[in-house]
């Protein structure tokens, strides 16, 4: 076997152990970022931020979360902000690239045609295919960020009188943060000052949606958007569930916050619609906010909790259990209610082991959130709804906050760090590991039914 072939075989063998690849790579980047942010030059005061603040911020950036314990613009120097943006970029590209590679690998393992390249006609991956895939993911990400940065830069110059250099800096930083679903902003109020600005809000919202949907789905949509009948099951579920959640979320926020003077109450009709749509997009894992989260009603917090837990699309920069997992569970329930023995989407039947994987990922996520919420309640004096919001935000790598993150104890900060890290790599590694460890049993045991419910 040639050297290239041996390297390719070794690389594919590594991707059959995704947990090792993802954990080691993301852990190394987090430690590097922690070291850089702990340097005195990284802060505006010229003093070290301390290892815990540096660790929390680095983890939040690499895991594209956006939760912070200090004001990003006030605490970090230009060097520190550039480090944060670089960590977000590395984390976002790493997530999208690894997730896409694992999607292709799992698709090949399950006997499905990999539809990411027009050139791939077999079910095996060659080194040239891997290089092309990584290149396309990187180019797609950078192109999207460039478009978003250009629009934001022009708006900051023409609408807010920012000098060109400062506008470019703000545009690039927020484009990287938005596309990678990170939620870091360079204003103390995040994006609340732009609540009624459609150029800023819609541009960032669209960047969050595109980055959160994922490269495989976006690639397929670019080729077959006029022919939905040819969409794969992944694309159908991702697009349908994402659209449904955005519409439902928009009108729920519109209804619950309409008369709230501290959120939507002071806006006109179009402003309320824009702010509600933005609020519905951000729980996808965007993490930005144009409304004061701490002033929302408890019912809006609950809706946001649900949307954050579901998250965005697979093989994208979004977190949560993923809309594909949620959509699959909904299809399982619908099939069960109708008394059907198979779960079908269009002209395709979903394998039973995929349904079990969705159930496993969801229940593990629920258990992790429940245990972490209990621990945080022990460590803090905040209310259950506020703590639950914060825990789900960390687990889903969302970044939205009720304002209690900075008030947590050091032990609470470490728990949130662990949640962000596990929430970022957990669903990715667990989902691919479950798929890649599929084994066929050579015998069947006698069946026995039990009472359920």
LUMVO-473977 format. One record per residue (C-alpha): residue number from 1; x, y, z. Coordinates in pm, whole numbers, m for minus. Example, Ala and Ser with C-alpha at 12.3 -4.5 7.8 and 13.67 -1.06 7.14 Angstrom:
BEGIN
@n 1&x 1230&y m450&z 780 .
@n 2&x 1367&y m106&z 714 .
***
This chain:
BEGIN
@n 1&x 0&y 0&z 0 .
@n 2&x 127&y 349&z m87 .
@n 3&x 214&y 608&z 176 .
@n 4&x m96&y 811&z 81 .
@n 5&x m316&y 506&z 105 .
@n 6&x m172&y 412&z 442 .
@n 7&x m227&y 765&z 571 .
@n 8&x m581&y 766&z 442 .
@n 9&x m657&y 433&z 605 .
@n 10&x m509&y 557&z 931 .
@n 11&x m714&y 877&z 914 .
@n 12&x m1036&y 692&z 848 .
@n 13&x m953&y 456&z 1133 .
@n 14&x m916&y 758&z 1360 .
@n 15&x m1258&y 885&z 1255 .
@n 16&x m1403&y 552&z 1359 .
@n 17&x m1306&y 665&z 1710 .
@n 18&x m1464&y 1013&z 1702 .
@n 19&x m1455&y 1072&z 2076 .
@n 20&x m1076&y 1062&z 2083 .
@n 21&x m1042&y 1299&z 1788 .
@n 22&x m1297&y 1554&z 1906 .
@n 23&x m1211&y 1559&z 2277 .
@n 24&x m835&y 1581&z 2225 .
@n 25&x m853&y 1849&z 1953 .
@n 26&x m1104&y 2071&z 2132 .
@n 27&x m929&y 2025&z 2465 .
@n 28&x m597&y 2135&z 2317 .
@n 29&x m752&y 2448&z 2164 .
@n 30&x m926&y 2537&z 2492 .
@n 31&x m598&y 2508&z 2686 .
@n 32&x m417&y 2719&z 2428 .
@n 33&x m688&y 2984&z 2440 .
@n 34&x m683&y 2983&z 2820 .
@n 35&x m310&y 3049&z 2818 .
@n 36&x m344&y 3338&z 2572 .
@n 37&x m636&y 3501&z 2755 .
@n 38&x m452&y 3470&z 3088 .
@n 39&x m174&y 3696&z 2956 .
@n 40&x m178&y 4055&z 3093 .
@n 41&x m184&y 4192&z 2737 .
@n 42&x m527&y 4031&z 2686 .
@n 43&x m704&y 4268&z 2926 .
@n 44&x m765&y 4642&z 2917 .
@n 45&x m628&y 4678&z 3269 .
@n 46&x m295&y 4516&z 3180 .
@n 47&x m339&y 4261&z 3458 .
@n 48&x m401&y 3889&z 3415 .
@n 49&x m767&y 3796&z 3400 .
@n 50&x m700&y 3491&z 3615 .
@n 51&x m707&y 3128&z 3508 .
@n 52&x m1078&y 3071&z 3582 .
@n 53&x m1200&y 3372&z 3380 .
@n 54&x m960&y 3281&z 3099 .
@n 55&x m1072&y 2917&z 3106 .
@n 56&x m1441&y 3008&z 3107 .
@n 57&x m1405&y 3255&z 2819 .
@n 58&x m1182&y 3023&z 2614 .
@n 59&x m1421&y 2732&z 2658 .
@n 60&x m1718&y 2952&z 2570 .
@n 61&x m1539&y 3072&z 2254 .
@n 62&x m1409&y 2735&z 2133 .
@n 63&x m1743&y 2569&z 2204 .
@n 64&x m1911&y 2868&z 2028 .
@n 65&x m2137&y 2931&z 2326 .
@n 66&x m2115&y 3299&z 2418 .
@n 67&x m2169&y 3283&z 2793 .
@n 68&x m1939&y 3528&z 2969 .
@n 69&x m1843&y 3616&z 3324 .
@n 70&x m1704&y 3958&z 3229 .
@n 71&x m1805&y 4226&z 2979 .
@n 72&x m1628&y 4129&z 2657 .
@n 73&x m1574&y 4484&z 2529 .
@n 74&x m1480&y 4641&z 2863 .
@n 75&x m1262&y 4365&z 3008 .
@n 76&x m1066&y 4235&z 2710 .
@n 77&x m817&y 4438&z 2508 .
@n 78&x m802&y 4433&z 2130 .
@n 79&x m558&y 4144&z 2160 .
@n 80&x m801&y 3957&z 2384 .
@n 81&x m1092&y 4022&z 2147 .
@n 82&x m889&y 3897&z 1850 .
@n 83&x m799&y 3583&z 2047 .
@n 84&x m1169&y 3527&z 2124 .
@n 85&x m1264&y 3573&z 1759 .
@n 86&x m986&y 3334&z 1652 .
@n 87&x m1101&y 3072&z 1903 .
@n 88&x m1459&y 3108&z 1777 .
@n 89&x m1339&y 3066&z 1418 .
@n 90&x m1127&y 2761&z 1499 .
@n 91&x m1403&y 2609&z 1709 .
@n 92&x m1671&y 2674&z 1448 .
@n 93&x m1468&y 2544&z 1155 .
@n 94&x m1355&y 2245&z 1357 .
@n 95&x m1710&y 2162&z 1457 .
@n 96&x m1847&y 2194&z 1105 .
@n 97&x m1558&y 2006&z 944 .
@n 98&x m1555&y 1719&z 1192 .
@n 99&x m1933&y 1693&z 1194 .
@n 100&x m1946&y 1688&z 813 .
@n 101&x m1672&y 1425&z 789 .
@n 102&x m1848&y 1210&z 1046 .
@n 103&x m2178&y 1255&z 861 .
@n 104&x m2019&y 1127&z 542 .
@n 105&x m1849&y 842&z 727 .
@n 106&x m2171&y 739&z 901 .
@n 107&x m2361&y 764&z 573 .
@n 108&x m2111&y 531&z 410 .
@n 109&x m2129&y 294&z 705 .
@n 110&x m2508&y 281&z 679 .
@n 111&x m2494&y 208&z 306 .
@n 112&x m2632&y 544&z 188 .
@n 113&x m2488&y 742&z m103 .
@n 114&x m2279&y 1037&z 14 .
@n 115&x m2437&y 1335&z m158 .
@n 116&x m2191&y 1603&z m62 .
@n 117&x m1991&y 1587&z m386 .
@n 118&x m2105&y 1541&z m738 .
@n 119&x m1776&y 1356&z m794 .
@n 120&x m1837&y 1087&z m531 .
@n 121&x m2001&y 790&z m696 .
@n 122&x m1896&y 520&z m452 .
@n 123&x m1957&y 458&z m83 .
@n 124&x m1590&y 483&z 11 .
@n 125&x m1389&y 793&z 99 .
@n 126&x m1053&y 858&z m64 .
@n 127&x m798&y 1109&z 60 .
@n 128&x m877&y 1338&z m234 .
@n 129&x m1242&y 1336&z m130 .
@n 130&x m1156&y 1424&z 228 .
@n 131&x m934&y 1711&z 116 .
@n 132&x m1202&y 1842&z m116 .
@n 133&x m1465&y 1815&z 154 .
@n 134&x m1258&y 2005&z 410 .
@n 135&x m1169&y 2269&z 151 .
@n 136&x m1532&y 2319&z 53 .
@n 137&x m1646&y 2349&z 415 .
@n 138&x m1378&y 2609&z 489 .
@n 139&x m1450&y 2808&z 172 .
@n 140&x m1824&y 2798&z 238 .
@n 141&x m1775&y 2924&z 593 .
@n 142&x m1535&y 3203&z 497 .
@n 143&x m1753&y 3314&z 205 .
@n 144&x m2060&y 3341&z 429 .
@n 145&x m1864&y 3534&z 690 .
@n 146&x m1725&y 3770&z 424 .
@n 147&x m2074&y 3855&z 296 .
@n 148&x m2206&y 3915&z 648 .
@n 149&x m1901&y 4124&z 743 .
@n 150&x m1944&y 4341&z 433 .
@n 151&x m2311&y 4413&z 505 .
@n 152&x m2245&y 4490&z 871 .
@n 153&x m1947&y 4711&z 789 .
@n 154&x m2148&y 4918&z 544 .
@n 155&x m2430&y 4954&z 795 .
@n 156&x m2197&y 5064&z 1076 .
@n 157&x m2043&y 5326&z 847 .
@n 158&x m2361&y 5462&z 688 .
@n 159&x m2606&y 5416&z 974 .
@n 160&x m2397&y 5480&z 1285 .
@n 161&x m2107&y 5695&z 1166 .
@n 162&x m1835&y 5451&z 1265 .
@n 163&x m1490&y 5514&z 1111 .
@n 164&x m1412&y 5267&z 834 .
@n 165&x m1142&y 5084&z 1029 .
@n 166&x m1362&y 5043&z 1337 .
@n 167&x m1658&y 4941&z 1121 .
@n 168&x m1454&y 4671&z 948 .
@n 169&x m1335&y 4542&z 1286 .
@n 170&x m1690&y 4530&z 1423 .
@n 171&x m1823&y 4376&z 1103 .
@n 172&x m1565&y 4096&z 1090 .
@n 173&x m1590&y 4016&z 1463 .
@n 174&x m1969&y 3990&z 1462 .
@n 175&x m1976&y 3804&z 1129 .
@n 176&x m1748&y 3536&z 1273 .
@n 177&x m1949&y 3528&z 1594 .
@n 178&x m2284&y 3508&z 1412 .
@n 179&x m2203&y 3245&z 1149 .
@n 180&x m2041&y 3023&z 1411 .
@n 181&x m2340&y 3069&z 1644 .
@n 182&x m2115&y 3206&z 1918 .
@n 183&x m2312&y 3507&z 2044 .
@n 184&x m2013&y 3721&z 2148 .
@n 185&x m2080&y 4093&z 2099 .
@n 186&x m1867&y 4402&z 2157 .
@n 187&x m2134&y 4607&z 2334 .
@n 188&x m2235&y 4582&z 2702 .
@n 189&x m2600&y 4527&z 2607 .
@n 190&x m2514&y 4273&z 2337 .
@n 191&x m2730&y 4387&z 2040 .
@n 192&x m3014&y 4556&z 2229 .
@n 193&x m2928&y 4897&z 2080 .
@n 194&x m3007&y 4753&z 1735 .
@n 195&x m3345&y 4606&z 1826 .
@n 196&x m3529&y 4799&z 1553 .
@n 197&x m3254&y 4787&z 1288 .
@n 198&x m3346&y 4526&z 1024 .
@n 199&x m3007&y 4553&z 850 .
@n 200&x m2822&y 4442&z 1161 .
@n 201&x m3081&y 4201&z 1303 .
@n 202&x m3179&y 4021&z 983 .
@n 203&x m2818&y 3988&z 863 .
@n 204&x m2705&y 3835&z 1189 .
@n 205&x m3016&y 3618&z 1214 .
@n 206&x m2962&y 3481&z 862 .
@n 207&x m2596&y 3410&z 940 .
@n 208&x m2701&y 3218&z 1253 .
@n 209&x m2956&y 3015&z 1057 .
@n 210&x m2716&y 2927&z 774 .
@n 211&x m2432&y 2837&z 1010 .
@n 212&x m2663&y 2638&z 1233 .
@n 213&x m2823&y 2434&z 954 .
@n 214&x m2491&y 2283&z 852 .
@n 215&x m2287&y 2235&z 536 .
@n 216&x m2442&y 1905&z 413 .
@n 217&x m2793&y 2049&z 414 .
@n 218&x m2687&y 2383&z 263 .
@n 219&x m2493&y 2204&z m11 .
@n 220&x m2791&y 1989&z m98 .
@n 221&x m3029&y 2286&z m94 .
@n 222&x m2800&y 2480&z m328 .
@n 223&x m2832&y 2198&z m581 .
@n 224&x m3193&y 2087&z m542 .
@n 225&x m3382&y 2373&z m373 .
@n 226&x m3635&y 2376&z m655 .
@n 227&x m3697&y 2001&z m627 .
@n 228&x m3796&y 1918&z m267 .
@n 229&x m3899&y 1569&z m379 .
@n 230&x m3530&y 1492&z m429 .
@n 231&x m3423&y 1610&z m85 .
@n 232&x m3266&y 1356&z 147 .
@n 233&x m3438&y 1270&z 475 .
@n 234&x m3177&y 1476&z 663 .
@n 235&x m3256&y 1787&z 460 .
@n 236&x m3634&y 1736&z 479 .
@n 237&x m3638&y 1702&z 855 .
@n 238&x m3387&y 1984&z 911 .
@n 239&x m3567&y 2236&z 689 .
@n 240&x m3918&y 2144&z 804 .
@n 241&x m3847&y 2145&z 1177 .
@n 242&x m3631&y 2458&z 1160 .
@n 243&x m3900&y 2652&z 971 .
@n 244&x m4173&y 2530&z 1206 .
@n 245&x m3981&y 2626&z 1519 .
@n 246&x m3895&y 2969&z 1380 .
@n 247&x m4259&y 3044&z 1296 .
@n 248&x m4395&y 2906&z 1622 .
@n 249&x m4126&y 3080&z 1828 .
@n 250&x m4186&y 3415&z 1660 .
@n 251&x m4558&y 3418&z 1731 .
@n 252&x m4518&y 3281&z 2084 .
@n 253&x m4274&y 3558&z 2176 .
@n 254&x m4496&y 3810&z 2002 .
@n 255&x m4795&y 3699&z 2209 .
@n 256&x m4625&y 3662&z 2547 .
@n 257&x m4417&y 3982&z 2533 .
@n 258&x m4652&y 4212&z 2337 .
@n 259&x m4757&y 4423&z 2637 .
@n 260&x m4438&y 4380&z 2842 .
@n 261&x m4304&y 4739&z 2875 .
@n 262&x m3955&y 4606&z 2948 .
@n 263&x m3927&y 4410&z 2621 .
@n 264&x m4166&y 4454&z 2327 .
@n 265&x m4403&y 4703&z 2485 .
@n 266&x m4216&y 5013&z 2370 .
@n 267&x m4180&y 4907&z 2004 .
@n 268&x m4415&y 4964&z 1713 .
@n 269&x m4576&y 4678&z 1519 .
@n 270&x m4290&y 4615&z 1277 .
@n 271&x m4036&y 4649&z 1557 .
@n 272&x m4220&y 4393&z 1765 .
@n 273&x m4227&y 4148&z 1474 .
@n 274&x m3856&y 4195&z 1405 .
@n 275&x m3760&y 4156&z 1771 .
@n 276&x m3981&y 3848&z 1810 .
@n 277&x m3832&y 3684&z 1501 .
@n 278&x m3480&y 3759&z 1626 .
@n 279&x m3569&y 3615&z 1966 .
@n 280&x m3697&y 3299&z 1795 .
@n 281&x m3380&y 3258&z 1587 .
@n 282&x m3127&y 3301&z 1866 .
@n 283&x m3226&y 2994&z 2075 .
@n 284&x m3120&y 2790&z 1768 .
@n 285&x m2776&y 2847&z 1930 .
@n 286&x m2709&y 3203&z 1815 .
@n 287&x m2679&y 3354&z 2161 .
@n 288&x m2731&y 3720&z 2063 .
@n 289&x m3016&y 3919&z 2213 .
@n 290&x m3191&y 4244&z 2121 .
@n 291&x m3432&y 4217&z 2416 .
@n 292&x m3337&y 4208&z 2783 .
@n 293&x m3361&y 3837&z 2866 .
@n 294&x m3379&y 3905&z 3240 .
@n 295&x m3697&y 4113&z 3188 .
@n 296&x m3885&y 3850&z 2987 .
@n 297&x m4184&y 3671&z 3136 .
@n 298&x m4137&y 3322&z 3285 .
@n 299&x m4344&y 3179&z 2999 .
@n 300&x m4096&y 3323&z 2748 .
@n 301&x m3809&y 3174&z 2947 .
@n 302&x m3977&y 2834&z 2929 .
@n 303&x m4025&y 2859&z 2552 .
@n 304&x m3661&y 2966&z 2515 .
@n 305&x m3554&y 2668&z 2729 .
@n 306&x m3730&y 2429&z 2492 .
@n 307&x m3591&y 2595&z 2179 .
@n 308&x m3237&y 2600&z 2321 .
@n 309&x m3253&y 2234&z 2417 .
@n 310&x m3362&y 2139&z 2064 .
@n 311&x m3090&y 2351&z 1907 .
@n 312&x m3002&y 2363&z 1538 .
@n 313&x m2911&y 2132&z 1252 .
@n 314&x m2669&y 1842&z 1247 .
@n 315&x m2319&y 1900&z 1106 .
@n 316&x m2352&y 2272&z 1176 .
@n 317&x m2221&y 2510&z 1439 .
@n 318&x m2542&y 2500&z 1646 .
@n 319&x m2576&y 2306&z 1969 .
@n 320&x m2861&y 2123&z 2145 .
@n 321&x m2985&y 1774&z 2071 .
@n 322&x m3043&y 1893&z 1708 .
@n 323&x m3361&y 1950&z 1511 .
@n 324&x m3308&y 1616&z 1334 .
@n 325&x m3325&y 1434&z 1667 .
@n 326&x m3635&y 1627&z 1771 .
@n 327&x m3801&y 1576&z 1432 .
@n 328&x m3725&y 1206&z 1438 .
@n 329&x m3880&y 1170&z 1784 .
@n 330&x m4190&y 1354&z 1662 .
@n 331&x m4215&y 1113&z 1369 .
@n 332&x m4179&y 815&z 1603 .
@n 333&x m4462&y 945&z 1822 .
@n 334&x m4682&y 1014&z 1520 .
@n 335&x m4623&y 666&z 1383 .
@n 336&x m4703&y 513&z 1722 .
@n 337&x m5024&y 714&z 1756 .
@n 338&x m5132&y 591&z 1412 .
@n 339&x m5050&y 232&z 1501 .
@n 340&x m4782&y 202&z 1232 .
@n 341&x m4492&y m36&z 1281 .
@n 342&x m4249&y 166&z 1067 .
@n 343&x m4143&y 530&z 1062 .
@n 344&x m4148&y 670&z 710 .
@n 345&x m4040&y 1006&z 568 .
@n 346&x m4152&y 1055&z 212 .
@n 347&x m4046&y 745&z 26 .
@n 348&x m3786&y 641&z 281 .
@n 349&x m3810&y 424&z 591 .
@n 350&x m3604&y 520&z 895 .
@n 351&x m3410&y 231&z 1054 .
@n 352&x m3501&y 133&z 1408 .
@n 353&x m3146&y 180&z 1535 .
@n 354&x m3158&y 548&z 1428 .
@n 355&x m3473&y 589&z 1633 .
@n 356&x m3298&y 436&z 1935 .
@n 357&x m3006&y 673&z 1887 .
@n 358&x m3240&y 973&z 1892 .
@n 359&x m3403&y 848&z 2212 .
@n 360&x m3064&y 786&z 2373 .
@n 361&x m2927&y 1131&z 2287 .
@n 362&x m3244&y 1303&z 2410 .
@n 363&x m3267&y 1118&z 2740 .
@n 364&x m2897&y 1161&z 2812 .
@n 365&x m2940&y 1533&z 2747 .
@n 366&x m3240&y 1551&z 2980 .
@n 367&x m3051&y 1365&z 3253 .
@n 368&x m2745&y 1588&z 3219 .
@n 369&x m2956&y 1905&z 3239 .
@n 370&x m3153&y 1775&z 3539 .
@n 371&x m2845&y 1674&z 3738 .
@n 372&x m2659&y 1995&z 3653 .
@n 373&x m2960&y 2208&z 3749 .
@n 374&x m2975&y 2037&z 4088 .
@n 375&x m2604&y 2096&z 4149 .
@n 376&x m2632&y 2462&z 4044 .
@n 377&x m2927&y 2512&z 4278 .
@n 378&x m2711&y 2380&z 4561 .
@n 379&x m2423&y 2609&z 4462 .
@n 380&x m2629&y 2928&z 4411 .
@n 381&x m2924&y 3109&z 4566 .
@n 382&x m3102&y 3187&z 4239 .
@n 383&x m3448&y 3066&z 4143 .
@n 384&x m3513&y 2741&z 3961 .
@n 385&x m3627&y 2901&z 3636 .
@n 386&x m3317&y 3123&z 3615 .
@n 387&x m3079&y 2835&z 3695 .
@n 388&x m3253&y 2600&z 3451 .
@n 389&x m3224&y 2866&z 3179 .
@n 390&x m2851&y 2905&z 3243 .
@n 391&x m2784&y 2530&z 3252 .
@n 392&x m2971&y 2464&z 2928 .
@n 393&x m2794&y 2757&z 2764 .
@n 394&x m2455&y 2611&z 2858 .
@n 395&x m2547&y 2254&z 2759 .
@n 396&x m2689&y 2367&z 2424 .
@n 397&x m2387&y 2599&z 2370 .
@n 398&x m2632&y 2882&z 2320 .
@n 399&x m2503&y 3175&z 2523 .
@n 400&x m2833&y 3344&z 2615 .
@n 401&x m2837&y 3439&z 2982 .
@n 402&x m3071&y 3581&z 3243 .
@n 403&x m2772&y 3769&z 3386 .
@n 404&x m2669&y 3531&z 3663 .
@n 405&x m2359&y 3380&z 3497 .
@n 406&x m2118&y 3633&z 3647 .
@n 407&x m2278&y 3588&z 3989 .
@n 408&x m2210&y 3214&z 4010 .
@n 409&x m1949&y 3076&z 4247 .
@n 410&x m1616&y 2942&z 4114 .
@n 411&x m1758&y 2591&z 4146 .
@n 412&x m2062&y 2702&z 3947 .
@n 413&x m1838&y 2847&z 3676 .
@n 414&x m1646&y 2520&z 3653 .
@n 415&x m1974&y 2331&z 3620 .
@n 416&x m2081&y 2560&z 3335 .
@n 417&x m1741&y 2509&z 3170 .
@n 418&x m1790&y 2134&z 3186 .
@n 419&x m2145&y 2167&z 3054 .
@n 420&x m2032&y 2379&z 2758 .
@n 421&x m1757&y 2133&z 2670 .
@n 422&x m1975&y 1824&z 2707 .
@n 423&x m2268&y 1993&z 2535 .
@n 424&x m2048&y 2084&z 2240 .
@n 425&x m1875&y 1751&z 2182 .
@n 426&x m2132&y 1522&z 2344 .
@n 427&x m2410&y 1497&z 2083 .
@n 428&x m2153&y 1491&z 1800 .
@n 429&x m1939&y 1214&z 1943 .
@n 430&x m2228&y 1020&z 2094 .
@n 431&x m2435&y 1023&z 1777 .
@n 432&x m2149&y 916&z 1551 .
@n 433&x m2018&y 663&z 1800 .
@n 434&x m2357&y 498&z 1831 .
@n 435&x m2387&y 478&z 1453 .
@n 436&x m2035&y 349&z 1401 .
@n 437&x m2067&y 82&z 1672 .
@n 438&x m2373&y m75&z 1517 .
@n 439&x m2349&y m455&z 1536 .
@n 440&x m2571&y m725&z 1397 .
@n 441&x m2687&y m989&z 1644 .
@n 442&x m2669&y m1340&z 1501 .
@n 443&x m2956&y m1465&z 1713 .
@n 444&x m3282&y m1338&z 1863 .
@n 445&x m3418&y m1403&z 2210 .
@n 446&x m3783&y m1492&z 2274 .
@n 447&x m4008&y m1187&z 2283 .
@n 448&x m4195&y m1082&z 2598 .
@n 449&x m4421&y m778&z 2618 .
@n 450&x m4441&y m554&z 2925 .
@n 451&x m4693&y m291&z 3032 .
@n 452&x m4588&y 57&z 2921 .
@n 453&x m4751&y 367&z 3071 .
***
